[in-house]
Amino acid sequence: MKRLKKLTVFLLALLMLTSMFTACSAKSKSEKIVMGYIGPITGEMALYGEVESNTLKMLVEETNAKGGILGKQIELKIYDNRGDAIETTNAARKAVQNDHVVAFIGCNTSSASLTLAEVCEEYKIPMITTTATNYSVTQRDDGSVRDYVFRVVLSDPQLGQVMASYTYNKLNIKKVAILYEVSSDYSVGLLQNFTTAFKDIGGQITVEEAYKTGDVDFRAQLSKIKQAGNYEAIFIPALYKELGLIANQARSLGITEQFIGPDCWMMEDLFTIATDSMQGGVFPCAMDVNADSLKEFKDAYQKKYNSNPGQGGTNAFFAYDSFLLLKHAIEAAGEVDSTKIRDAIENTTDLKGLTSTINMKKDTHNPIREATIFKIDNGKFVAIDSYAVE
């Protein structure tokens, strides 16, 4: 009995020590600030992960050369999730438990970010997604905010509202067909938000077709859309590879109507697949990729990596803003404590970022910023309008 009591006391003491370690694990007592980046370094989505991780490495080097943050050097840990949700979970747990990461930048896709969000909420580690737009990344189904999850890019509801309003009021398009990727959280989220916003202002969705991830032949769906008729534009929430193929096949079938879409169209590699077929396409983006304010960064990136950061769409620019937001929050917190960093991110106002001034909304953890409307003209993205978005 005495042995059992001693064993019980020992186990309780061990449990208390473990709990204390876990509680303190998010507070850095070392001479370094350990930041984590999770994104696709290999695989189909590697182009996005490459420009994001390169941007962060460059910014960390520059910051460390100037003395770091709060007098501490930054250590950037890069984790390859291959664009996969399970890989994201494994990487995130390793980062927190073994590497003592105090904050994450990433992921860049909605599905992976949703997975990372669960881990961050569990361990109370803040994360800033670079380009994940799905509503559920920062908010639960009941509308409550995820305490430790933030974004610097516009959300699907924000983008859906902008595109719906511009389509209906400025393009004077009242009837729209939709072709979307049924197995993508990103594509489905955009579909739902655009549809809701468009219908709310009087628009009609007259035909809707879907395809699966990995498809390369869309002629069956496009033929159904063409046969259905009664539409003035096709909304295509698709990444650039699928978008280019869809556009080429649609035009070859004799479909001449306007293409409209979301921010992910902003990829220069789109024009290696489709140029003439994308002529006149219109979409919103949370930034102006042609802004003069980006020149210094573009030149520095080109010099360091001998490539254009814009080849990864907007990802490099939002990775830059994510780093600026996290750096600002650590400085505002005054110490390397994950909970205090979280509080500082949430209370960020009037932070001058690379792409926009950042004001964080406490009730959604989405930024207040401008959206730029782009039109595709002869293989170029041309800014034609702007919208203030809250």
Disulfide bonds with the S-S distance in Angstrom:
none
